[in-house]
Amino acid sequence: MTDMRIEPQWFVTAGVLIVLGTGGYMAYGAYQRRSRRKGLLARLERIGYQAVHQVLVPDGMGGFIHIDHLLLTPRGVLVLDTRRVAGLIFGGDQMSDWTVMGRGRRFTFDNPQPALYDRIAAVKALVGNVPVEGRLLFSNLGKFTKGRPKHVVMLDGIEVEFPAVDRGPTNFPEFAAYTDAWQSLLENLRPSPHMFTNL
């Protein structure tokens, strides 16, 4: 009968290879997340004069509400709620839950529109008469097959709806009021502990 002893050094080698493989996989994932974040922030910087990310805004009732991104644009202040959802998305303005199907699984999440309206209201309370808009910014991994609900924009469409700003001298009459309101808004913000959503 043959002795099938495995030498101890093979266990050590296998362990080292597993550790290296796991470390490499995690490092690659972190690199991808950083790259996506840089790409998203670059897009947002193009469409806004100024921007802040992952902040808390007073909700008017003694608490705070999280906002992913706030931008100062030629149209006023833009509130962005970002979502990384992969698959076919079925959602509507009157639906309480939106459904996602893809990669052999199905799940639902709360209609994000009411929370977006709360964020818009919180910002409006701080900027007075300056216009405030809000959008639900979804990654390109998802697709709304039955049409997009109100205020939803896909990542590739954000620069279509909000074109890049002119970095030259600003000459539209509302700009001074917009920047004053923006500065007032910044004074009321706090950093948010929420994780950054990479699209």
WOGIBEL-V114286 format. One record per residue. N is the residue number from 1. RES is the residue in three letters. OMEGA is omega as a letter, one per 20 degrees, with the letter a starting at -180 (none if undefined). BURIAL is b if it has 24 or more other ideal C-beta (glycine too) atoms within 12 Angstrom, else e. Layout:
# WOGIBEL-V114286
n & res & omega & burial
N & RES & OMEGA & BURIAL
N & RES & OMEGA & BURIAL
This chain:
# WOGIBEL-V114286
n & res & omega & burial
1 & MET & a & e
2 & THR & r & e
3 & ASP & a & e
4 & MET & a & e
5 & ARG & r & e
6 & ILE & a & e
7 & GLU & a & e
8 & PRO & a & e
9 & GLN & r & e
10 & TRP & r & e
11 & PHE & r & e
12 & VAL & r & e
13 & THR & r & e
14 & ALA & r & e
15 & GLY & r & e
16 & VAL & r & e
17 & LEU & r & e
18 & ILE & r & e
19 & VAL & r & e
20 & LEU & r & e
21 & GLY & r & e
22 & THR & r & e
23 & GLY & r & e
24 & GLY & r & e
25 & TYR & a & e
26 & MET & r & e
27 & ALA & r & e
28 & TYR & r & e
29 & GLY & r & e
30 & ALA & r & e
31 & TYR & r & e
32 & GLN & r & e
33 & ARG & r & e
34 & ARG & a & e
35 & SER & r & e
36 & ARG & r & b
37 & ARG & r & b
38 & LYS & r & e
39 & GLY & r & e
40 & LEU & a & b
41 & LEU & r & b
42 & ALA & r & e
43 & ARG & a & b
44 & LEU & r & b
45 & GLU & r & b
46 & ARG & a & e
47 & ILE & a & b
48 & GLY & r & b
49 & TYR & r & b
50 & GLN & a & b
51 & ALA & r & b
52 & VAL & a & b
53 & HIS & r & b
54 & GLN & a & b
55 & VAL & r & b
56 & LEU & a & b
57 & VAL & r & b
58 & PRO & a & b
59 & ASP & r & e
60 & GLY & a & e
61 & MET & r & e
62 & GLY & r & e
63 & GLY & a & e
64 & PHE & r & e
65 & ILE & a & b
66 & HIS & r & b
67 & ILE & a & b
68 & ASP & a & b
69 & HIS & r & b
70 & LEU & a & b
71 & LEU & r & b
72 & LEU & a & b
73 & THR & r & b
74 & PRO & r & b
75 & ARG & a & b
76 & GLY & a & b
77 & VAL & r & b
78 & LEU & r & b
79 & VAL & r & b
80 & LEU & r & b
81 & ASP & a & b
82 & THR & a & b
83 & ARG & r & b
84 & ARG & a & b
85 & VAL & a & b
86 & ALA & r & e
87 & GLY & r & b
88 & LEU & a & e
89 & ILE & r & b
90 & PHE & a & b
91 & GLY & r & b
92 & GLY & a & e
93 & ASP & a & e
94 & GLN & a & e
95 & MET & r & e
96 & SER & r & e
97 & ASP & r & e
98 & TRP & a & b
99 & THR & r & b
100 & VAL & r & b
101 & MET & r & e
102 & GLY & r & e
103 & ARG & r & e
104 & GLY & r & e
105 & ARG & a & e
106 & ARG & r & e
107 & PHE & r & e
108 & THR & r & e
109 & PHE & a & b
110 & ASP & r & e
111 & ASN & a & b
112 & PRO & a & b
113 & GLN & a & b
114 & PRO & r & e
115 & ALA & r & b
116 & LEU & r & b
117 & TYR & r & b
118 & ASP & r & b
119 & ARG & r & b
120 & ILE & a & b
121 & ALA & a & e
122 & ALA & r & b
123 & VAL & r & b
124 & LYS & a & b
125 & ALA & a & b
126 & LEU & a & b
127 & VAL & r & b
128 & GLY & a & e
129 & ASN & r & e
130 & VAL & r & b
131 & PRO & r & e
132 & VAL & r & b
133 & GLU & r & b
134 & GLY & r & b
135 & ARG & r & b
136 & LEU & a & b
137 & LEU & a & b
138 & PHE & r & b
139 & SER & r & b
140 & ASN & r & e
141 & LEU & a & e
142 & GLY & r & b
143 & LYS & r & b
144 & PHE & a & b
145 & THR & a & e
146 & LYS & a & e
147 & GLY & a & e
148 & ARG & r & b
149 & PRO & a & b
150 & LYS & r & e
151 & HIS & r & b
152 & VAL & r & b
153 & VAL & r & b
154 & MET & a & b
155 & LEU & a & b
156 & ASP & a & e
157 & GLY & a & e
158 & ILE & a & b
159 & GLU & r & e
160 & VAL & a & e
161 & GLU & r & e
162 & PHE & a & b
163 & PRO & r & e
164 & ALA & a & e
165 & VAL & r & b
166 & ASP & a & e
167 & ARG & r & e
168 & GLY & r & e
169 & PRO & r & e
170 & THR & a & e
171 & ASN & r & e
172 & PHE & a & e
173 & PRO & a & e
174 & GLU & a & e
175 & PHE & a & e
176 & ALA & r & e
177 & ALA & r & e
178 & TYR & a & b
179 & THR & r & e
180 & ASP & r & e
181 & ALA & r & b
182 & TRP & r & b
183 & GLN & r & e
184 & SER & r & e
185 & LEU & a & b
186 & LEU & a & e
187 & GLU & a & e
188 & ASN & a & b
189 & LEU & r & b
190 & ARG & r & e
191 & PRO & r & e
192 & SER & r & e
193 & PRO & a & e
194 & HIS & r & e
195 & MET & r & e
196 & PHE & r & e
197 & THR & r & b
198 & ASN & r & b
199 & LEU & none & b
